[in-house]
Amino acid sequence: MSNNNHRHAAVGNNNEFADGACGWNFIVLMSRQGKIRLSEFFSSYTDAEKRRILRDIAGDVLPRAPKMCNIIEKGAYKFVYRRYASLYFVAGVPVEMNELLVLEQIHLFVEALDGYFNSVCELDLVFSLHKSLLILFEMFIGGMLCESSKREVLKQIVEAEELVEEMTKPGEDTASQLDDGLSFQEQFQLGRKPDDERKAERQGGRDKQVGKQQTTVRV
């Protein structure tokens, strides 16, 4: 009986180990100046914890010399990062997870971004954040890598864009098709304005055009 109990306990510990080391907790893309270009948390964190993690990345990762270790342990998780030009790709993973695997996953994500943007740069992430998130969510679900084929990822992104273009009415903003179900805060993070603001801007533009026409007629 005691041997069976030990066996069950060992199996339980192995399951806990596997569950805790199967995927990323979060991914953060930060510039050398400490500007956050992309952040996604796959695990549950409070706003205070998220701010602390971002401060730790800025304080621990950015000042490190190029030849220093790419792994920083932070208690319950660790930072595994790679630097590409002016951007740091920082993944937060469980302490049991294989660091070399994480480094390869980060590089795979960067190659997918390169394939879509044709040599990705920081400005691509600034002005096309929603496309970067689409690529991330196509590859990772809940922090786990579910699609490792770059060709398949880019194929799915292109098909999604073609579908959006087909659904878009003439003269309508294509980005508005991607706003369904997003909160105002999420739309702001993606660099897009809520529908109410867009309608107000369009109405203001029409009023200006009408005013110009009236002025022209009077002259």
N, C-alpha and C positions, 0 to 999 in steps of 0.2 A: 504493500500500500504506500509506503513511504517513497519507494522508487517512482511509482506512478505520479505521486504528488509533485515530486521534483521535476518529472518530465513535463507535466502540465505547466508548472511554474516557468520552466525554461521556454516552452512554446509561447507562453504569454509574454515573456520578456522579449522574445524575438519578434513577435507581432508588434509590440510597442516600438521596438527599434526600427522596424520596417516602416511603420506608419509615420514616425517622426523624422525619417530621413529620406523621404521620397520626393520632395519638391522644394521649391523656393518659398520663403516666407514673404519676401518682397523684392522688388527690383527698382533701383533708382539710377537715373542718368543725371549726372551733375557736371557742370563745366568747371574749369580751373578757378573761375572767379566765385564759385559757390552757388551759381544759378541752377535751379532745378529745372531740367528740360523734360523729364518724364519721371513719374513715380507711380507705382502700382503695388498695393499691399494685398497679397493673397490670403494672409492670415488675419485674424481679428485683432486689431489694435485700437486703443483709444486715441483721440486727437493729441493728447499730451504725449503718449508713447510715440506717435508718429513724428511729432516735432522733435522729441529727444533723439530718435534714430537719425533724422536728417541733420541735427546738430553734431551727432557723433561722426557721421560720414564726413561732414565738413571739417571737423576737428582732427579726426584720426587718419582719414584717407588722403585728403588733398595735400597735406604737408609732406607726405612720404617721398623719399628719393626713388628714382626709377628702378634701382637695383634692389630695393628692399622687398621683403616677402609680400605676396599679394593676398595674404590671409590674415585677418585680425579677429581674434576670438573675443566675444562680448558676453560671456556667460551662457545664456540659454541659446544663443545663436552666434553666428560669426559672419563677418563681411568677407566675401570673395570678390575681388574686383579686377578689371582689366582697363587699361587706359588706351584710348584710340584718339590720337591727335589731341584736341582740347577737351575731350569728353571722358569722364570716368563712368564705366558701367559697373555698378555695385549691386551684387546680389546678396541678400540676407538669407542664410540657409541654416538648418539645424546643425549642431556641432558634430553629429555622427555622419553627415553627408560627405561623400568623396569630393574633395576640392578640385581635383583634376577634371572630374566630370562636370562640375559647375563651370569651370573655365571654358571647357569645350562648348557647353550650352550657351554661354555668353557670346562666344565667337560665332556660333551658328546663328544667333539672333542678329548679330552685326552683319553677317554675310547676307541674311535675308533683307535687312534694311538697305544694304549696298545694292542688291539685285533690283529692288523696287525703285530707289531714288537715283540709281546709276552713280555710285560713289557718294554715300550719304555724308552730310556735313551737319554742323550744329544748326544752321539756318533751316535745314529741312525739318528738323524736329520742332523748331519754333513755329514755323508757318504751316506745317502739316502734321501736327501732333496726333490728330484723329487717325491718320493713315498709319503712324507708328504703333498706335494702340491696336488697330485692326490686325497688324502683323503679329504683335505680341499675343493677342487673344487667339489668333489662329494657330499659334505654335504651342502656347501654354494654357492649360486649363487648371485652375486651382493651384498654380505654381508648378505643376508637373508637365514635362515636355511630352506632348501628345502627337506632334507632327514634326518629324526631323527632316523631311524632304523640302528643301528650299523651293524647288520647282513646283511642288504641289501647293505650298503656301502662297506663292505669287499667283498661281493659277486661280486659287480661290478668291484672292483679293481682286484680281481683274474681273472675274465673273460677278462679284458683288458690285463693283463699280459699273459694269455694263447694265446690271439689273436696275441700279439706282438711276442711271441715265434714261433707261426705258420708262421708268415710272415718273420721271420728272416732266412736268408740263412746260411748254415753251415759255421762256422768260422767267421761270422760277429758279430760285437758288438751289443748286444741287445739294449743298450742305444741309438744307432744311429737311431733306428726306432722312438724314441720319439723326435728327434731333428727337424723333418720336420716343417717348418713354424716358427722356433724360431730364433731370432736374435743372433749374437755373444754374446752380453751382457747377454741375457737371458740364453744361454747355459752355459756361465761362472758362472752365479748365481746358476745354477743347478749342478755345479761341473763337467760339461762335456766340452770337447773341440770341437770346430767346425770341420766339416768334413775335411777341408784342413789340419788342424794341425794333425788330426788322420792319414790321408794319408801320410803326411810327416814323421810321426813317424814310420809308418809301413814300408815305403820305407827305412828309416834309419836303421831299424832293419834288413831288408833283406840285405842291403849292408854290415852290420856287419857280418851277417851269411856267406855271400859270401866270405868276407875277411878272416874269420876264416877257411873256407873250403880251400881257396887258401893257407893259411899259413900251414895248416895241410898237404896238398899235397906236398908243398915244403920241409917240414921237412922229 
